[in-house]
Amino acid sequence: MLPVTADLVLRNVTLLTGRCADISVTSGVVSHIGAAVRADETIDCSRFTCLPGAVDMHVHMRGGVQADKEDWCSGTVSAVAGGVTLVVDQPNTVPPITTAERLLARIHEAEEQAVCGFAINAGVLPDADLTGMWKAGAMAFGEIFAAPSSYGEGLDPESLRNLFARIHALGGLATIHAEEVCGMAPETLAEHDRARPPEGEARAVRRVGELAPGEMRLHFCHLSTAASVRAAHGTVEVTPHHLFLSYEDFDPDDTLARVNPPLRDKATRRALRSCWDAIDVIASDHAPHTLAEKKVQFGNAPSGIPGLETMVPLLMAEVHRGRLSLSSVIEKTSWKPSEILGISRPGFEPGDRADYALYPDELSRIDASGLHAKCGWSPFEGHEAIFPEVVIVGGVRVYAHGDLQERHPQFYPGEGYLSHPDK
């Protein structure tokens, strides 16, 4: 039945089919597509490309004792300014999220500060309370470190096998950081690439597949090579920095480009881009560090870069140039992540979550001084991008024309919480 009124109507939305329609939103979900109804608020979308809000499956919101790098407020403002309406926080915080109590404290911190949707993963170590965190609302497990990284402890094969069995018994999703680390401590970006080699990443991906139970749900984070994508038995995530950046783009000892897995050479990056159709998810691995932490000798600099606010805008620039299809960007940034996580997707059908970002048809250049992450720098400085002008979360206009309008935080728990009989 056609609703009489709605909370919000997006008028003149061009759907992926080419049809132009009005989207009516009631109580945070799409209530009708088609003829307009009366609404408390209307937004004319005729000048914009309307995308479902992006789901970034891989962010590090920092906070707590690391709040000088990022916190839930600055991080989620950065998210919505880049068209991301739901973030999944990783558990290698300080201290790591390894108990139900720490998970609940992290949820409370996010509820107090976040401006958009959020979920939180559970840390995976031999002594972690996996069952307690699953019941308390963890979205997934990991990222699980098959090699050490910043604030992440690498696990040996036997520990991985045992932990995979425990996660599989709970029915959880395991998200994997797959690498091999070898050689001397690197002093340049090229040496960092060799210390965490492309062929080692692919071997680690295959090894994880051998250690995990056959029917286990596996998601491989930030794969950086075509060989790794081909080796994965599970869903595959790739970052914009591995798609768009190579270590040759930077000075040899530029610590701002140090990240795990490393930036690869141009040939490896091009081969990864050729795997676009095999990539399930684009996620940022947003891992900010302060300039003071980064501006040290290469061997002492932490790995990690910010990328949450620039993720979708970089992809939209590729759509503008005709190098990527709009439908594939929506699939990899919004619909497939929602499917993997088991949450309702944002979109253009009745019942869909009413999260949207409205993009103009106009390129701009990334200027870190205009971004919202606390760290104040970006490895994509000067790259062309298209940033959204309006972002809607749960039917609420939270961001418009460069300014935060309203907070609309919402916690998205995992399936263990939803199926727990005491909830």
N, C-alpha and C positions, 0 to 999 in steps of 0.2 A: 504493500500500500504506500502511495506517495506521502511522505511526511508533510505536515502543514507548515511547520517552521523548522529551522535548523539553527545551530549555534554559529555556524560559519558556512559560507558558500564561496568556493573558488570558481569564478566565472571564466569561461572561454579557455579552458584547459585543452591543449592539444594532446590527445592520447597517442600511444604508440601505434595505433591503427591508422592514425591520421585524422580520426574523428575529433571534432571540437565539441566539448560538453561542459556542463556545470557539475561540480562535485559538492554535494551537501554533506556536512559533517555534524553529527549530533553525539554528545557525550564522548568525544575523542575518537570516534570511528566513523567511517563512511556510511551514510544512511541512504544515499541515492545518487545515481549518475544519470544526468539527462536534464529534463526541464528544470528551470530554476524555481526555488521556493523562497519564501520570506526568511530572512536570517538576521541575527543580531549584528553580524559583521559580514561584509563581502570584500573580496579581493579580486581585482581584474587581472587575469593572468595572460592576457593577449600579447603582452610584450615579452613574455618570459617562456623559457622551457621549464616545465614543472617536473621535477624528479621526486620519487619517493625518498624519504629521509634515509641517509646512509647508516649502516650498522658497522662500526669499526670494531672488529673482533679482537683487536690486539693493541691495547694502550697501557701505558704506565703512568698513572695519575700522580705518582709520588705522594705528596702530602706527608703528614706526621713530621718526623725529624728531617724529612727531605722537602719540606714545603717551600724552601728557597728556590728549588728547581721548578716546581709546579704544585698546584693544589687542585682540589675538585672544582673550585669555582673557576679559576683561570683556565684549567684544562677543558672544562665543558663549555665555557664561553668560546674557547678556541674551536671546539667541536662544532657548535652550531654556526659559527661564522664561516665554517667550511662545509656546511650542508650535512653534517653528521648529527643525528638525533638520538643515537643510542651507542654507548661505549661499553666495552668489556674490559675491565681492569685486570691486570696480571698480578699474581700474588707474591712476586719477589720484591716485596716492600721491606722496610727496615722497622721492626722485625718482620720476617716473612709470615704470610697467612697460612698457618699450619694447624690451627685449632678453631673450633667453633666460636670460641670467645673472641678471637682476633677477627674472624670473619664478620661477626655481628658488630664489632666496634668499627670495622671498615664500612659496613653498610650504613651505620649511624653517621659516620663522618661524611659520607656521600650524600645522605638525605639532608644534612644540614647545609651543604655547600653547592651541590650540583644544580645545573639549570636545565638538564635534559635527562633522558632515560639512561640507566646504567645497570650493569651486572658485574659480578665479581667472581673470579675463578679461585679455586682452592690450590694451595701449594702442595707439592708432591715431594716428600722426603720419607725415608723409612719409618720415622717416628711420628709422622703427621696423622692427625685424626681425620682420615678420609671420610668415614661414615658420619661423624659428627658434623663436618662441614657440608657434606652432601645434604643432610637433613636440614641444616641451617639456611640453605638457599644458594650454595655455590652453583654457578652456571655450568662450569666444566672444570676439568682438572688440568693444571699447568698454566703457562707453558712448563713442560717437563724437560729438564736439561739433560740431554745426552752428551753434552760437553759444557764446561764452565763458561759463564758469561757474567756481565756486570750484575752483581747481587744475586747470582744464580749458581748453585752448586751442582757440578756435573755428577751424574750417577753412573755406577758401574753396571755392566750387563745383567748380573744376577739381581741386583736391586731393581733394575728396570723391569725384569721379568716378573718379580714378585709384586711390584706395585701395579703393573698392568693387570695382573690377575685380580687384584683387589678392586681396581676401578671397574673392570669388566663385570665383576660380580654385582656391583652396584648399578650397572647399566649406564655408567657415565661416559662422557666424551673425553678422550685424552688428547691434549694439544701438545705438540712435540717441537722442541728446539733441537734440530739434528745437525751436528757438526762433528768434525774431528779437529783436534788441536795438536800441532806438532812443531818441532824446530825451536829456534831461539826466540826470545821476546822481540817483536818487530819494532823497527824504528822508522819505517815509512809505510805508506798505504800499500805499495806493491808487496812489501815483506809481510804485511798483515794478511793480504790475500793468500800468500804462499803458506803462512802459518795456520790458516784455516782453509785448506785448499778446496776447490770445487769438487774434485773427485772424492775427497773425504766426506763432504756433505752428502753426496749420492750414496756412498758406502754406509753412512750413518742412517740414512733413510731406509735402505734395504735391511740393515741390521735391526732396526726398530720393528719392521714388518715381520721379521723372524722371531723376535722376542714376544710379540703381542699375541694373545689368543686370536684364532682365525676370524671370528666374527666381531672382534672388538671395533668400536667406533674410534678411528684415528683421524686427527687433523694435523697436518704438517705446517708449522708456522714459517713465514718469511723464507721460502725456498729461493735460492739465488741463481740456479743454473737449470738449463733445459734437462740435463741428465737427471737431476734430482726430481723434477716434475714427472719425468717418465718413470722413475723408480718407485714413486709413492703409491702405496695401497691404502687409500683413504682420501680425504679432501685436501686440497692444496691451496695454500695462501701465499701471495707474493706482494711485496711492498712497492710503492712508487719509487723509492730510492734505488731499488735494484732494477726497475724498469727504465728509469730515466737518467741515472747517474752512473759514471764509470770513474775508477780512481784516476785515470788519465786526465779527467776534467779539473783536477786540483793540483796544487803544489805537492810534491812527494811526501812532505811531512805535515800536511794540513790535518790537524787533529779534529777539526769540525766534520771531516768526512770519515772519521773512524767509527765503525759500527760493526756489530756481529749479527749475521754473517757479513763478511767484508763486502765493500763495493768491488766488483769484478772489472776485468778489462772490457773494452768496447765490443770485441767479438763475442764474449760470453754474454754480455748484456743483450746484444742483438739476437742471439740464439734464444735467450729467455723470452724476449718479446715475440719471437716467432711461435711460441707455445701459448699465445693468448687464449685460444679456444680451449685449452686443457686446464687453464687456471680456474679454480672455483671461486676464489675470494681475493679481493684486493683489501688489504688492511695496512695501517700505517706503521705499526710497531713504534708508536710515538714514545720516545724515551729521552726526554730532555735532561741536559746537564747545563750548569751555568757556564758562562764564558770563562770565569776564573778557573773552574775545574778543567775546562778544555784547553786553555791557553798555557799549557805546560809542555815539557818534553814529550814527544810522541809516545814513548814507552810507558810513561806514567799517566797518560790521558785515559779517562774512561771511554768505553764504547757506548754509542747511542746518539740518536739525533731526533729532533722534533719533526713531526710530519702530519699531525692530525688535521690541522686547518687547511693544509695545501693538498691533501690527498685527492678529493673529488675535483677541486678546481683544476688541477693538472690534467686529470682525465677528461674533463669537459673541454679543455683547450684542444685535446686530441680529437674529440668529437667535432669541434668547430672546424678543424683542419681536414676532416674527412678520413682520419686514420683509424678511428674506432667508431663502432656503432653505438648509438645511444642505448639501445636495448641491452647490449652486452655490458655496458657500464652499470646500468640499473641492476642487472642480474648479479654481477660480481660484488657490488658495493651494498646492496640492499636485500634482494630477494633470496639469494643463496645463503648469505650469512644467517638470515632469519630462519631459513629451513634447517640449517645445520644445528642451530641453537634451540630449535623447537619452540620458537615464539611467533606470534602473529606478525605477518609482514605488513609494511606500509604499502599502499597502492591505490588503485583506481576502481576497486570493486566493492560493493556493499559488504560491510563487515571488516574491511581492511583498516589497519591502524592509520590514523590521520596525521602522519608525519610527512612533511613536504619541504622541499627547498626550491626556490624560484630563481633561475639563472638568466641573466641578460645575455644577449648575443653580442658580447663585447669582451675582447681580450684585454687584460692588464698585465703588468709585470709585478712579480712578487717582491715586496719590500718588507723585510723583517720588522722594520719599525712600525708597520701598520698591523702586524699580527698580534694575537692575544696571548700566546704562550709566554710564561714568565721569563724563560731563558733569553729571549730577545734576539735570537739569530735563527737562520734557516740555511740549510745546504742548497736550497732551491732559489736563493737570492737571484733576482733578475730573470728567472724563467717566466714564460707566459702562462697565464692561468685565467680562469673565469670563476669569480667568486659569487655566491648567491646574494641577492638583495633582500630577500625575505625568507625566513625559516619558521616553519610551523611544527610544533610538537604537541601531539595529542589534541589537535584542533585549536591550539593556542598560539598566537603569533608571539614567539619568544625573541626574535631577532629581526631587525629591519634597518636597512640602509646604514649599516655600520654600528648600530647601537643595540644593546640588550634591552628588550622591552619588558620581559617578565620571566620568572623562573617557572619551570614545569618539570621538576624531578619525578622520576618514577623508577622504583626498583623492579628489576626483572629477575626473579629467582629461577633456578634450574629445576629439572624434573624431579629431583629427589625431594625438594621442598614441596612441590605441588602434589606429590603422591604420598607424603608423610601423613599418617592417619591422625596425628596430634594437631595438625594445622587446620 
